[in-house]
Amino acid sequence: GGGGMLLHFKSLRKFEHRGGWIKALLEEAENERTHLMIFVEVAKPRWYERALILRVQGVFLNAYSLGYLISPKFAHRI
């Protein structure tokens, strides 16, 4: 999600074609979202567990986005 979004914005700013990377990253984000939805259906987390998931996602997205801005190559390896 974060990598695809940042690459999309960079591509728009520079008017460059990214050779399918944006689509690949967004498909990976959709795959991760599907896994999360399966987890929610199976585990039936309580409200505080859902709140924890949201917080962890927020922290990760911010850290990953910052890492991606610093070094996209490193971020892709994560």
C-alpha positions, 0 to 999 in steps of 0.5 A: 500500500504505502510503497505503491502509493508513494511510487504512484505520486513520484511517477505523477510528479516526474511524468514517468512510467514505472513499468508496472511496479505500481500495479504490482505493489498495489496487488501485493497490498490487496493480498495483504488486505485479504489476509487481514480480512480472513484473520478477522473472520476466523479470529473474531477479534474484540474491539481492543484487538481491532484497535491494536491492529489499527495502531500497529498498521499506522505505525508500520505505514508511517515507518515504511513510508519514511523508509521508502522515501529514504531508500526505495530499494531497502523498502522493497526488500522488507 
